Amino acid sequence: MIDPGRPILSVSEERPGAELVSKHALLRGQLLYAIRGVMKTTTEKGAWLVPPAQAVWIPPGEMHEVEMTQSVSLRSIYVDPAYITKLPARCCVLRVTPLLQALILEATTIGNDYYPNTSEARLMMVIVDQLHKIEQFPFHLPFSDEPRIRKIINALVTDPADTMTLAQWATRVGASERTLGRLFLKHLGMSFGNWRRRLRLLEAMDRLAGGVSVTEVAFELGYGSPSAFIAMFRENLGEPPARFFSETDIPAGAA
């Protein structure tokens, strides 16, 4: 619903288990946020993983689907198009600061029946202001429709532990290694190795949030040892898996 008098609408819901919300688009921009659980949002341009303490921003009109492989506790907000000019024009993952988290929880408590020029409306505008300030996170996995790249993407998404080298893939898809390397940089903005590491990181986040052990995840994703996996995780997120998830989990008593 478009209504500049209500800059923010909110939704609070519990999704009890694995679920796929099929492709759809919204009139408002959506900050898809979960206080518990991990979601994956996919568009034609890529996939974004949404762990606790982060949220994915989805601009109005963007066709997307949302996948949940476990129970998820949602506290999401919808921003009227009149207030999104300074927000990203593409999907991205944003860090939810403690202040923004508290504001989102308060917005869901207030509900959507509020009026302009009230204290409730002013709180909603503070949310808009906070969205302009928060930082993006590297939980984006870009896709491409270039036929050779797409063939590799489809295979690795199916089997993230695959260890074929770029040279081996080049032979399989009918291109030279140098050409394939250039195609990854041109169409995905990163090297083949970096893209595969990003895929494995997103897969690891999903599996760890579902309760799979670090050791199991490490071997399932093709790492030679848990320490090698932990080093990759720390390099990308600044801390080991156990600390990351203990710091981003939100107590069960949250609103």
Secondary structure by P-SEA (a helix, b strand, c coil): cccccccccbbbbbbccbbbbccccccbbbbccccbbbbbbbcccbbbbbcccbbbbbcccccbbbbbccbbbbbbbbbccccccccccbbbbbbbcaaaaaaaaaaaaaccccccccaaaaaaaaaaaaaacccccccbbbbbcaaaaaaaaaaaaacccccccaaaaaaaacccaaaaaaaaaacccccaaaaaaaaaaaaaaaaaaacccaaaaaaaaccccaaaaaaaaaaaccccaaaaaaaaccccccc
